[in-house]
Amino acid sequence: MSDRYTDKPFLRFVDAWVLQAIGHLDDATAAYCKAMEPQLHKSFGTTGSWPQIVARQMKLGPDLPAQVRKIWEEGKARFEAANGTSADPVQFAMIYVDRNFGQQ
């Protein structure tokens, strides 16, 4: 998974933003993102929390978290019914980001 972020460090924050939107952001990633806020402020010349910075940089609307959560819930139910196994929120986040935002 670390290969995904080589040469694309901001992508980690975009994936984390999606995980937070669907309620599956793990504590370690949340702590990392929070700890990196000063670097994000410096890099982008802005203020705010890391989710606010991601939303601003990616031009994400305020309704998007609810839309992403709906897609996750509906897709999760279909996936689990079809496969008999739990859907992976990390895999969902990566696929969602790749399909909707391209390779950041």
CYANA upper distance limits for C-alpha pairs under 8 A (distance plus 0.5 A):
  1 MET  CA      5 TYR  CA      8.18
  2 SER  CA      6 THR  CA      7.24
  4 ARG  CA      8 LYS  CA      7.96
  5 TYR  CA      9 PRO  CA      5.67
  5 TYR  CA     10 PHE  CA      8.24
  5 TYR  CA     11 LEU  CA      6.75
  5 TYR  CA     12 ARG  CA      6.76
  8 LYS  CA     12 ARG  CA      8.28
  8 LYS  CA    104 GLN  CA      6.92
  9 PRO  CA     13 PHE  CA      8.22
 10 PHE  CA     14 VAL  CA      7.11
 10 PHE  CA    104 GLN  CA      7.62
 11 LEU  CA     15 ASP  CA      6.66
 11 LEU  CA    103 GLN  CA      8.23
 11 LEU  CA    104 GLN  CA      6.16
 12 ARG  CA     16 ALA  CA      6.65
 13 PHE  CA     17 TRP  CA      6.49
 13 PHE  CA     33 CYS  CA      7.28
 13 PHE  CA     50 TRP  CA      8.09
 13 PHE  CA     51 PRO  CA      8.37
 13 PHE  CA     54 VAL  CA      7.33
 14 VAL  CA     18 VAL  CA      6.98
 14 VAL  CA     54 VAL  CA      6.87
 14 VAL  CA     97 VAL  CA      7.67
 15 ASP  CA     19 LEU  CA      6.81
 15 ASP  CA     90 VAL  CA      8.49
 15 ASP  CA     93 ALA  CA      6.12
 15 ASP  CA     94 MET  CA      6.54
 15 ASP  CA     97 VAL  CA      7.01
 16 ALA  CA     20 GLN  CA      6.54
 16 ALA  CA     25 LEU  CA      6.86
 16 ALA  CA     29 THR  CA      7.65
 16 ALA  CA     30 ALA  CA      8.07
 16 ALA  CA     33 CYS  CA      8.48
 16 ALA  CA     93 ALA  CA      8.31
 17 TRP  CA     21 ALA  CA      6.69
 17 TRP  CA     51 PRO  CA      6.53
 17 TRP  CA     54 VAL  CA      7.71
 18 VAL  CA     22 ILE  CA      6.90
 18 VAL  CA     65 PRO  CA      8.02
 18 VAL  CA     68 VAL  CA      7.80
 18 VAL  CA     93 ALA  CA      6.10
 18 VAL  CA     96 TYR  CA      8.47
 18 VAL  CA     97 VAL  CA      8.19
 19 LEU  CA     23 GLY  CA      6.64
 19 LEU  CA     24 HIS  CA      5.49
 19 LEU  CA     25 LEU  CA      5.26
 19 LEU  CA     89 PRO  CA      7.43
 19 LEU  CA     90 VAL  CA      7.45
 19 LEU  CA     93 ALA  CA      6.51
 20 GLN  CA     24 HIS  CA      6.27
 20 GLN  CA     25 LEU  CA      5.28
 21 ALA  CA     65 PRO  CA      5.38
 21 ALA  CA     66 ALA  CA      7.68
 21 ALA  CA     68 VAL  CA      7.17
 21 ALA  CA     69 ARG  CA      6.58
 22 ILE  CA     65 PRO  CA      7.95
 22 ILE  CA     68 VAL  CA      7.30
 22 ILE  CA     69 ARG  CA      5.22
 22 ILE  CA     72 TRP  CA      7.25
 22 ILE  CA     89 PRO  CA      8.48
 24 HIS  CA     89 PRO  CA      7.07
 25 LEU  CA     29 THR  CA      7.27
 25 LEU  CA     30 ALA  CA      6.92
 26 ASP  CA     30 ALA  CA      6.68
 27 ASP  CA     31 ALA  CA      6.51
 28 ALA  CA     32 TYR  CA      6.68
 29 THR  CA     33 CYS  CA      6.61
 30 ALA  CA     34 LYS  CA      6.62
 31 ALA  CA     35 ALA  CA      6.51
 32 TYR  CA     36 MET  CA      6.70
 33 CYS  CA     37 GLU  CA      7.04
 33 CYS  CA     50 TRP  CA      6.96
 34 LYS  CA     49 SER  CA      7.95
 34 LYS  CA     50 TRP  CA      6.99
 36 MET  CA     40 LEU  CA      6.81
 36 MET  CA     50 TRP  CA      8.38
 37 GLU  CA     41 HIS  CA      6.59
 37 GLU  CA     48 GLY  CA      8.49
 37 GLU  CA     49 SER  CA      7.03
 37 GLU  CA     50 TRP  CA      6.15
 38 PRO  CA     42 LYS  CA      6.77
 39 GLN  CA     43 SER  CA      6.47
 40 LEU  CA     44 PHE  CA      6.40
 40 LEU  CA     45 GLY  CA      8.29
 40 LEU  CA     46 THR  CA      8.19
 40 LEU  CA     50 TRP  CA      7.83
 40 LEU  CA     53 ILE  CA      8.10
 41 HIS  CA     45 GLY  CA      5.82
 41 HIS  CA     46 THR  CA      5.35
 41 HIS  CA     47 THR  CA      5.89
 41 HIS  CA     48 GLY  CA      8.14
 42 LYS  CA     46 THR  CA      7.54
 46 THR  CA     53 ILE  CA      8.05
 47 THR  CA     53 ILE  CA      7.91
 48 GLY  CA     52 GLN  CA      6.36
 48 GLY  CA     53 ILE  CA      6.79
 49 SER  CA     53 ILE  CA      6.76
 50 TRP  CA     54 VAL  CA      6.65
 51 PRO  CA     55 ALA  CA      6.62
 52 GLN  CA     56 ARG  CA      6.57
 53 ILE  CA     57 GLN  CA      6.47
 54 VAL  CA     58 MET  CA      6.37
 54 VAL  CA     60 LEU  CA      8.44
 55 ALA  CA     59 LYS  CA      6.07
 55 ALA  CA     60 LEU  CA      5.20
 55 ALA  CA     61 GLY  CA      7.76
 56 ARG  CA     60 LEU  CA      7.00
 60 LEU  CA     64 LEU  CA      7.08
 63 ASP  CA     67 GLN  CA      7.00
 64 LEU  CA     68 VAL  CA      6.51
 65 PRO  CA     69 ARG  CA      6.59
 66 ALA  CA     70 LYS  CA      6.70
 67 GLN  CA     71 ILE  CA      6.80
 68 VAL  CA     72 TRP  CA      6.64
 69 ARG  CA     73 GLU  CA      6.63
 70 LYS  CA     74 GLU  CA      6.61
 71 ILE  CA     75 GLY  CA      6.33
 72 TRP  CA     76 LYS  CA      6.16
 72 TRP  CA     92 PHE  CA      7.97
 73 GLU  CA     77 ALA  CA      6.77
 74 GLU  CA     78 ARG  CA      6.93
 75 GLY  CA     79 PHE  CA      6.43
 76 LYS  CA     80 GLU  CA      6.54
 76 LYS  CA     86 SER  CA      8.22
 76 LYS  CA     87 ALA  CA      6.11
 77 ALA  CA     81 ALA  CA      6.59
 78 ARG  CA     82 ALA  CA      6.60
 79 PHE  CA     83 ASN  CA      6.37
 79 PHE  CA     84 GLY  CA      8.33
 79 PHE  CA     85 THR  CA      8.29
 79 PHE  CA     86 SER  CA      8.20
 79 PHE  CA     87 ALA  CA      6.89
 80 GLU  CA     84 GLY  CA      5.56
 80 GLU  CA     85 THR  CA      5.73
 80 GLU  CA     86 SER  CA      6.01
 80 GLU  CA     87 ALA  CA      6.73
 81 ALA  CA     85 THR  CA      8.39
 87 ALA  CA     92 PHE  CA      8.34
 88 ASP  CA     92 PHE  CA      6.75
 89 PRO  CA     93 ALA  CA      6.61
 90 VAL  CA     94 MET  CA      6.81
 91 GLN  CA     95 ILE  CA      6.65
 92 PHE  CA     96 TYR  CA      6.40
 93 ALA  CA     97 VAL  CA      6.56
 94 MET  CA     98 ASP  CA      6.56
 95 ILE  CA     99 ARG  CA      6.50
 96 TYR  CA    100 ASN  CA      6.42
 96 TYR  CA    101 PHE  CA      8.44
 97 VAL  CA    101 PHE  CA      5.77
 97 VAL  CA    102 GLY  CA      7.14
 97 VAL  CA    103 GLN  CA      8.29
 98 ASP  CA    102 GLY  CA      5.11
 98 ASP  CA    103 GLN  CA      6.28
